[in-house]
Amino acid sequence: MEHVLGYVALAAGLIIGLGANGACIGIGIMGSNGLIDAAFLIGVGLAMMFTFANPFVLK
């Protein structure tokens, strides 16, 4: 059970970190495009969902 929560925390960190990195590179290359910024925010939303409402933890 604890290893599942550890993996979820690691995955959430990777989702937010890689999403932010991709958004920064994309905005730097393409200028300010709304779709690139929205992709990062969608990734943050998914990471928050997996962190706070984790469907993988059996109760």
C-alpha positions as CSV (number, residue, x, y, z in Angstrom):
1,M,0.0,0.0,0.0
2,E,2.8,2.5,0.9
3,H,4.7,1.7,-2.3
4,V,1.6,2.6,-4.3
5,L,1.4,6.0,-2.7
6,G,5.1,6.5,-3.2
7,Y,4.7,5.7,-6.9
8,V,1.8,8.1,-7.2
9,A,3.8,10.9,-5.6
10,L,6.7,10.2,-8.0
11,A,4.3,10.1,-11.0
12,A,2.6,13.4,-9.9
13,G,6.0,15.1,-9.6
14,L,7.1,13.9,-13.0
15,I,3.8,14.9,-14.6
16,I,4.1,18.5,-13.2
17,G,7.8,18.8,-13.8
18,L,7.8,17.5,-17.4
19,G,4.7,19.4,-18.2
20,A,6.2,22.6,-17.0
21,N,9.4,21.9,-19.0
22,G,7.4,21.2,-22.1
23,A,5.2,24.2,-21.7
24,C,8.3,26.5,-21.2
25,I,10.0,25.1,-24.3
26,G,6.8,25.3,-26.3
27,I,6.0,28.9,-25.3
28,G,9.6,29.9,-26.0
29,I,9.5,28.4,-29.5
30,M,5.9,29.2,-30.6
31,G,5.4,32.5,-28.7
32,S,2.3,32.7,-26.5
33,N,-0.1,30.1,-27.8
34,G,-3.1,29.1,-25.6
35,L,-3.0,25.4,-26.4
36,I,0.6,25.0,-25.2
37,D,-0.3,26.6,-21.9
38,A,-3.5,24.6,-21.6
39,A,-1.7,21.3,-21.9
40,F,0.4,22.1,-18.8
41,L,-2.7,23.0,-16.8
42,I,-4.4,19.8,-17.9
43,G,-1.3,17.9,-16.7
44,V,-1.4,19.7,-13.3
45,G,-5.1,18.8,-13.0
46,L,-4.4,15.1,-13.7
47,A,-1.6,15.1,-11.2
48,M,-3.8,16.7,-8.5
49,M,-6.5,14.2,-9.2
50,F,-4.1,11.2,-8.8
51,T,-2.7,12.8,-5.6
52,F,-5.9,13.6,-3.8
53,A,-8.5,11.2,-5.3
54,N,-6.2,8.2,-6.0
55,P,-8.2,5.5,-7.9
56,F,-5.3,3.0,-7.5
57,V,-5.5,2.7,-3.7
58,L,-7.7,-0.1,-2.5
59,K,-9.7,0.7,0.6
